[in-house]
């Protein structure tokens, strides 16, 4: 091979350019700060519909199930494993405790870079002007 030196140099240059964002991030990157959640402080509500760990990881799946059951099947009551009943409602159940969307929901969603479509249909009660 007469051009093996050029090919080898080309491969090395390609690898350096291809991996440069990773190297740059390792040298100059700073980690994102974790969200500072304002947790609910409701005396009348002692527990969430599920555990904190479950809600942290799976709340969107739970809300999708609630949407399907409430809107499509007409079932509006969710019963936990312990037998406690909750209304399947983002506004009446979730926002009852987590009343400040900006301080609770938006903190994590912005940190993770996700845009949930909950607010396409639901209205944050604090942002609505009563006429």
C-alpha positions as CSV (number, residue, x, y, z in Angstrom):
1,X,0.0,0.0,0.0
2,X,1.5,3.2,-1.1
3,X,-0.9,5.6,0.7
4,X,-1.0,3.8,4.0
5,X,0.5,6.7,5.8
6,X,-2.1,9.2,4.4
7,X,-4.9,6.8,5.3
8,X,-3.6,6.3,8.8
9,X,-3.3,10.1,9.3
10,X,-6.8,10.5,7.9
11,X,-8.2,8.0,10.3
12,X,-6.5,9.6,13.3
13,X,-7.7,13.1,12.3
14,X,-11.2,11.7,11.8
15,X,-11.2,10.1,15.3
16,X,-9.9,13.3,16.9
17,X,-12.6,15.4,15.2
18,X,-15.3,12.9,15.9
19,X,-14.5,12.5,19.6
20,X,-13.6,16.2,20.2
21,X,-17.0,17.1,21.8
22,X,-16.5,14.4,24.4
23,X,-12.9,15.6,25.2
24,X,-14.1,19.2,25.3
25,X,-16.8,18.3,27.8
26,X,-14.4,16.3,30.0
27,X,-12.0,19.2,30.2
28,X,-14.3,22.3,30.3
29,X,-17.8,20.9,31.0
30,X,-19.6,21.6,34.2
31,X,-22.3,19.3,35.6
32,X,-25.9,20.6,35.6
33,X,-27.2,21.5,39.0
34,X,-29.9,19.2,40.3
35,X,-33.3,20.7,40.6
36,X,-34.3,22.2,43.9
37,X,-37.8,20.9,44.4
38,X,-40.3,22.6,46.7
39,X,-42.1,19.6,48.2
40,X,-45.7,19.9,49.2
41,X,-46.5,20.8,52.8
42,X,-50.1,19.6,53.1
43,X,-51.3,18.6,56.6
44,X,-54.5,17.0,55.3
45,X,-52.7,14.8,52.7
46,X,-50.1,12.5,54.3
47,X,-49.3,10.3,51.3
48,X,-49.1,10.4,47.5
49,X,-50.9,8.0,45.3
50,X,-47.7,5.9,45.0
51,X,-44.3,5.9,46.6
52,X,-41.8,8.7,45.9
53,X,-39.5,6.4,44.0
54,X,-42.3,5.1,41.8
55,X,-43.6,8.6,41.1
56,X,-40.1,9.9,40.3
57,X,-39.6,7.2,37.7
58,X,-43.1,6.4,36.5
59,X,-45.5,9.3,37.0
60,X,-46.0,9.8,33.3
61,X,-47.0,6.2,32.8
62,X,-49.5,6.5,35.7
63,X,-50.9,9.7,34.3
64,X,-51.3,8.0,30.9
65,X,-53.2,5.1,32.5
66,X,-55.3,7.6,34.4
67,X,-56.1,9.5,31.2
68,X,-57.1,6.3,29.4
69,X,-59.2,5.0,32.3
70,X,-60.9,8.3,33.0
71,X,-61.5,9.6,29.5
72,X,-62.0,6.4,27.5
73,X,-63.5,4.1,30.1
74,X,-65.2,6.5,32.4
75,X,-63.5,5.1,35.5
76,X,-62.5,8.1,37.7
77,X,-61.4,6.4,40.9
78,X,-57.9,5.0,41.5
79,X,-57.4,2.6,44.3
80,X,-53.9,2.0,45.8
81,X,-52.6,-1.3,47.0
82,X,-53.4,-0.2,50.5
83,X,-57.0,0.4,49.5
84,X,-57.0,4.2,49.6
85,X,-59.0,5.9,46.8
86,X,-58.0,8.9,44.8
87,X,-59.8,10.7,42.0
88,X,-57.9,10.3,38.7
89,X,-57.4,14.0,38.0
90,X,-54.2,15.9,37.4
91,X,-55.8,19.1,38.6
92,X,-57.8,17.8,41.6
93,X,-55.4,15.2,42.9
94,X,-51.8,16.0,41.8
95,X,-52.0,19.8,41.8
96,X,-53.9,19.6,45.1
97,X,-50.5,18.9,46.8
98,X,-48.0,20.0,44.1
99,X,-49.8,23.3,43.7
100,X,-46.9,25.3,42.2
101,X,-46.1,23.9,38.8
102,X,-43.1,26.2,38.3
103,X,-41.5,25.1,41.6
104,X,-42.2,21.4,41.3
105,X,-43.1,20.1,37.9
106,X,-41.1,22.5,35.8
107,X,-37.9,22.1,37.9
108,X,-37.4,18.4,36.9
109,X,-38.8,18.7,33.4
110,X,-36.4,21.6,32.6
111,X,-33.5,19.7,34.2
112,X,-34.2,16.6,32.0
113,X,-35.0,18.7,28.9
114,X,-38.5,17.2,28.4
115,X,-41.7,19.0,27.4
116,X,-44.7,17.1,28.7
117,X,-47.9,17.5,26.8
118,X,-50.1,17.6,30.0
119,X,-50.5,21.3,29.6
120,X,-51.8,21.1,26.1
121,X,-55.2,20.1,27.6
122,X,-54.9,20.9,31.3
123,X,-54.6,24.4,32.7
124,X,-52.4,25.4,35.6
125,X,-54.9,27.0,37.9
126,X,-52.4,29.7,39.1
127,X,-52.0,31.0,35.5
128,X,-55.7,31.5,34.7
129,X,-57.2,34.9,35.2
130,X,-60.8,34.9,36.4
131,X,-62.9,37.4,34.5
